[in-house]
Amino acid sequence: MVAVSDVELAASTANIVTQPRVDEADSFVLHAPLELAARVGLLPWVREGRRDLARQRIAAVGSQFEAFGPAVSPPRRLDPVSPAEAAGYLGAAVSAGELDDADAAAAALAGSARAQELPGLLADTMLASLAAAGHACIFLHLLPRVAPRGELPVELLRPLVRELARHPEWNLTWFDEEQPGDGPHDLAAALTGLPHLGLNGSAFIYPTMHQVEVTGVAPAHLGRAVQHTSVVDAVQTISRLAARSMLVEPDDHAPFGWTHALTMPQAVLSVAAGCADPRRAVAVAATYLAGFRTSLGVADLTEPFDPTEPSGNLEWALAEHPASAAAAVWHADRSEHTMIKSTLASEAAVHQDAHVAKYTLACFDAAESDPAEARTYLSAAAHLLAVWIEHPVDIST
């Protein structure tokens, strides 16, 4: 039997994941469109000896998604509409909490828009939503990035849109009012000078971000800095602090906390150009990092990161300890970065957890856009992989 190509494998898996399930999404189902996109994005970096297993992981996204439960009925067909009209219907249905109407609008949009058009059509609708674990913008970021020629269908939007409509009241709002604030003008100073609030009942996205808003911490500490920070500067500042959090914080929250501290703001800022007011994207991205820093962070991010060079290579260091893995990358010559990416991608692409795939690809993208700090991002990706090696977590149940 002739093996299917990578493109065919991605398409066949996507055909399953485009069909939302009846029951409310668990973490796997919520992440499935994003996980598929991230694994497809990593595949070109994967070494030959790991490609079969990496492809099996892609196929498993579809089989696990299908096993979750029955799919919803096919969405009703809307009369032919333009992409802008379909996006308008989608936004209205999400705001009204109408799951089936939102699904119908998402299907109509998928039939008329290309992936590259989605940020301009949906950024304002999705930007401030904490429903779907605040992950909708990650989809808007990933799909055009990994499927520029339609390798994955826009219809993957459907499962996420239903989850947005399930909780239309879950939104960040503090930045929609005038925020005089007396916090610092500098965003880095604002984000490294936050108070510690602790966990608000759980480490889930909604309570974490809701806490930093309702306590007044976000407007008081971020309001002035957001007004004085461009999108370009925010990308650099937030990405660097997020990656540093992975490197210097205790590893308890590395798998699901410090991964999101990079992937969520990065995605929001990547779609800022599609927003009517890009400054709102800066505010949301800063709020995301502030939420994680105030609830989970204990380290001083202003302290320099300068690990001792380990005695072994990266493969040895990954199995030795997270700090050793990060240090091995940190001290590597820039000429070794391509090899390092291949090693990290080959491990991430076969790992069972979606966050590992998303985070590794996010670190690659951050390193590409901020080359002066490339070793920081690649070190953070190595650190995460080593955390999972040292403390494996069974996520199959």
C-alpha positions in Angstrom: 0.0 0.0 0.0 1.3 3.4 -0.9 1.7 5.7 2.1 -0.2 8.9 2.0 1.7 12.2 1.7 2.0 14.6 4.6 -0.5 16.9 3.0 -3.0 14.0 2.5 -2.5 12.9 6.1 -3.2 16.4 7.4 -6.3 16.8 5.2 -7.8 13.4 6.2 -7.2 14.2 9.9 -8.7 17.7 9.4 -11.8 16.2 7.8 -12.6 14.6 11.2 -11.6 17.5 13.4 -13.8 20.0 11.4 -16.9 18.3 12.8 -17.7 19.6 16.3 -18.8 17.1 19.0 -22.2 17.3 20.7 -20.8 17.4 24.3 -18.9 20.3 25.7 -15.2 20.1 24.8 -12.6 18.7 27.2 -9.0 19.9 27.0 -8.1 17.5 24.2 -11.1 18.3 22.0 -10.6 22.0 22.6 -7.0 21.8 21.5 -7.5 19.4 18.6 -7.6 22.0 15.8 -4.6 23.8 17.3 -2.7 20.6 18.0 -3.2 19.4 14.4 -1.9 22.8 13.1 1.1 22.8 15.4 2.1 19.2 14.6 1.8 20.0 10.9 4.0 23.0 11.4 6.7 21.0 13.2 6.8 18.2 10.7 9.3 19.8 8.3 11.8 20.0 11.1 11.4 16.4 12.2 14.3 14.0 11.6 13.7 11.1 9.2 13.9 8.5 12.0 11.1 10.1 13.9 8.8 11.0 11.0 6.7 7.9 11.1 5.9 8.4 14.8 5.3 12.1 14.3 2.8 11.2 11.5 1.1 8.7 13.8 0.6 11.5 16.3 -1.1 13.6 13.6 -3.4 10.7 12.8 -4.1 10.1 16.4 -5.6 13.6 16.8 -8.3 12.5 14.4 -9.0 9.1 15.9 -9.1 10.5 19.5 -11.4 13.4 18.4 -13.8 11.0 16.7 -13.8 8.7 19.7 -14.8 11.6 22.0 -18.5 11.2 21.1 -21.0 11.9 18.4 -20.7 14.8 16.0 -23.3 17.6 15.9 -25.7 17.5 13.0 -24.5 19.2 9.8 -24.9 23.0 10.1 -27.8 24.6 8.3 -26.7 26.3 5.1 -26.8 30.1 4.9 -27.7 31.8 1.7 -24.6 32.8 -0.2 -22.8 35.5 1.8 -19.6 37.4 1.5 -16.8 36.6 4.0 -17.5 39.9 5.8 -21.2 39.0 6.1 -20.4 35.5 7.4 -18.0 36.9 9.9 -20.7 39.4 11.1 -23.2 36.6 11.5 -20.6 34.6 13.4 -19.9 37.4 15.8 -23.6 38.0 16.5 -24.2 34.3 17.1 -21.3 34.0 19.5 -22.4 37.1 21.4 -26.0 35.7 21.7 -24.7 32.3 22.8 -26.3 30.5 19.9 -24.1 27.5 19.3 -25.9 26.2 16.1 -26.1 29.6 14.5 -22.4 30.2 15.3 -21.6 26.8 13.7 -23.6 27.7 10.6 -21.8 31.0 10.2 -18.4 29.3 10.7 -19.3 26.8 8.0 -20.4 29.7 5.7 -17.2 31.6 6.4 -15.1 28.4 5.7 -16.8 28.2 2.3 -15.9 31.8 1.3 -12.7 32.9 3.0 -9.1 31.8 2.9 -7.0 31.2 6.0 -5.0 34.4 5.4 -8.3 36.4 5.6 -9.4 35.1 9.0 -7.4 37.5 11.3 -8.9 40.5 9.5 -12.4 39.0 9.7 -12.5 37.6 13.2 -9.8 39.2 15.3 -12.1 41.7 17.0 -14.7 38.9 17.6 -12.2 36.6 19.3 -9.6 38.9 20.8 -11.0 39.4 24.3 -12.9 36.1 24.7 -11.8 33.8 27.5 -14.1 31.1 26.3 -12.5 28.2 24.6 -9.7 28.8 27.2 -8.8 32.0 25.4 -7.4 29.9 22.5 -9.3 31.2 19.5 -6.6 33.6 18.5 -4.1 30.8 18.6 -6.1 29.3 15.7 -6.1 32.6 13.9 -2.4 32.7 14.2 -1.6 29.1 13.4 -3.8 28.3 10.4 -2.3 30.9 8.0 1.1 30.2 9.3 1.1 26.4 8.8 -1.3 26.1 5.9 -0.7 29.1 3.6 -1.9 27.2 0.5 -4.9 25.6 2.0 -3.2 22.5 3.4 -5.6 22.6 6.3 -9.2 23.8 5.9 -10.7 26.9 7.3 -13.6 24.7 8.5 -11.3 23.7 11.5 -12.8 26.9 12.9 -16.1 25.2 13.7 -15.3 23.4 17.0 -13.7 26.5 18.5 -16.5 28.8 17.5 -19.0 26.5 19.3 -17.0 26.8 22.4 -16.8 30.6 22.1 -20.6 30.7 21.9 -21.0 28.4 24.9 -19.7 31.2 27.2 -20.2 34.5 25.5 -20.0 36.4 28.8 -16.4 35.3 29.4 -14.5 38.4 28.2 -11.8 40.7 29.2 -13.1 44.3 29.4 -10.9 46.5 31.5 -9.2 48.2 28.6 -12.5 49.3 27.0 -12.8 52.1 29.5 -10.5 55.1 30.1 -7.6 53.9 32.2 -5.6 56.7 33.7 -3.7 54.5 36.1 -0.5 55.5 37.8 1.6 52.5 36.8 4.8 52.6 34.8 5.0 53.7 31.2 7.4 50.9 30.4 5.6 47.5 29.8 8.5 45.4 31.0 8.6 47.3 34.3 4.8 46.9 34.6 5.0 43.2 34.0 7.9 42.6 36.4 6.4 44.7 39.2 3.1 42.9 39.6 1.7 41.8 43.0 1.4 38.1 43.7 -2.3 37.1 43.9 -2.1 33.3 44.0 -4.5 30.9 42.3 -8.1 31.9 42.2 -9.5 28.4 42.9 -7.8 26.8 39.9 -5.2 27.3 37.2 -7.7 27.3 34.4 -7.6 30.3 32.0 -10.9 32.0 32.9 -10.4 32.3 36.7 -6.8 33.2 36.2 -7.5 36.1 33.8 -10.7 37.1 35.5 -8.9 37.5 38.8 -6.3 40.0 37.4 -9.1 42.0 35.9 -11.7 42.1 38.7 -9.1 42.9 41.4 -8.1 46.0 39.4 -4.5 44.8 39.0 -4.6 44.9 35.2 -5.9 48.5 34.8 -3.8 49.8 37.7 -0.5 48.2 36.6 -0.9 47.8 32.9 -3.1 50.7 31.8 -0.5 53.4 31.3 2.1 51.0 29.8 -0.4 49.7 27.2 -1.1 53.2 26.1 2.6 53.8 25.5 3.6 50.5 23.9 3.4 49.6 20.2 2.5 46.2 19.0 6.1 45.6 17.8 7.5 46.5 21.2 4.9 44.5 23.0 5.8 41.4 21.0 9.4 41.6 22.0 8.8 42.5 25.7 6.0 40.0 26.4 7.7 37.1 24.5 11.0 37.6 26.3 9.4 37.7 29.7 7.2 34.7 28.9 10.2 32.6 27.8 12.2 33.7 30.8 9.3 32.5 33.0 9.7 29.0 31.6 13.4 29.1 32.4 13.5 30.6 35.9 10.2 29.6 37.6 9.8 26.3 39.4 8.7 23.5 37.1 5.3 22.9 38.7 3.5 25.0 36.2 5.8 24.6 33.2 3.6 22.1 31.2 0.3 24.1 31.3 1.0 27.5 32.8 4.2 28.8 31.3 3.5 27.3 27.9 0.3 29.4 27.7 2.2 32.4 28.9 3.9 32.5 25.5 1.5 30.9 23.1 -1.6 33.0 24.1 0.0 36.5 24.0 2.0 35.6 20.9 -1.1 34.7 19.0 -3.1 37.8 20.1 -0.3 40.1 19.0 0.1 38.3 15.7 -3.5 39.2 14.8 -3.3 42.8 16.0 -3.3 44.2 12.5 -6.8 42.7 12.0 -8.2 44.7 14.9 -10.0 48.0 14.6 -7.8 49.2 17.5 -4.5 47.2 17.6 -3.9 48.7 21.1 -6.6 46.3 22.4 -4.4 43.4 21.3 -1.5 44.8 23.4 -3.8 45.1 26.4 -5.1 41.5 26.0 -1.6 40.1 25.5 -0.3 41.9 28.5 -3.2 40.8 30.6 -2.6 37.2 29.7 1.0 37.3 30.9 0.0 39.3 33.9 -2.6 36.7 34.8 0.0 33.9 34.8 2.6 36.1 36.6 0.3 37.1 39.4 -1.2 33.7 40.0 1.8 31.4 39.4 5.0 33.5 39.3 7.4 33.6 42.2 10.7 34.3 40.5 12.3 37.7 39.9 12.4 38.1 36.1 14.8 41.0 36.4 17.6 38.7 37.6 20.0 37.7 34.8 19.7 34.1 33.4 23.2 32.8 33.1 23.3 29.0 33.6 26.5 27.0 33.9 27.5 25.2 30.7 26.7 21.5 31.1 29.2 18.7 30.4 27.2 16.8 27.8 25.3 17.4 24.5 21.7 18.3 24.1 20.4 14.7 23.9 22.2 14.0 27.2 21.0 17.2 28.8 17.4 16.6 27.9 17.5 13.3 29.9 19.6 14.8 32.6 17.5 17.7 34.0 15.5 20.7 32.7 18.1 23.1 33.8 20.8 21.1 31.9 18.7 21.1 28.8 18.2 24.8 28.8 21.9 25.4 29.6 23.0 23.2 26.7 21.0 25.3 24.2 22.0 28.6 25.9 25.7 27.9 25.5 25.4 26.5 22.0 26.9 28.4 19.1 24.3 30.2 16.9 25.5 27.9 14.0 24.0 25.0 15.9 20.5 26.4 16.1 19.2 24.6 13.0 20.4 21.3 14.5 18.9 22.2 17.8 15.5 23.0 16.2 15.6 19.6 14.5 16.3 17.9 17.8 13.5 19.8 19.6 11.0 19.4 16.9 11.7 15.6 16.6 10.9 15.2 20.3 8.0 17.6 20.4 6.3 16.1 17.3 6.1 12.7 18.9 5.1 13.8 22.3 1.6 13.0 23.4 0.7 16.5 24.8 -0.6 19.2 22.6 1.0 22.0 24.7 4.5 20.6 23.9 3.8 20.8 20.1 2.2 24.3 20.4 4.9 25.7 22.6 7.9 24.3 20.6 6.5 25.8 17.4 5.8 29.1 19.3 9.4 29.2 20.4 10.7 28.7 16.9 8.5 31.5 15.7 9.6 33.8 18.5 13.3 33.0 17.7 12.7 33.9 14.1 11.0 37.2 14.9 13.4 38.2 17.7 16.8 36.7 16.7 18.7 38.6 19.3 17.0 36.4 21.9 16.8 33.2 19.9 18.8 31.2 22.5 16.2 32.3 25.1 13.3 30.8 23.2 15.1 27.7 22.1 16.4 27.1 25.7 12.8 27.5 27.0 11.6 24.8 24.5 14.3 22.5 25.6 13.5 23.1 29.3 9.8 22.2 28.7 10.7 18.9 26.9 13.1 18.0 29.8 10.4 18.7 32.4 8.1 16.2 30.7 11.0 13.7 30.5 11.7 14.1 34.2 8.1 14.3 35.4 5.9 12.4 32.8 2.2 13.1 33.1 -0.4 10.6 31.9 -2.8 12.7 29.9 -4.6 9.8 28.3 -7.4 9.7 30.8 
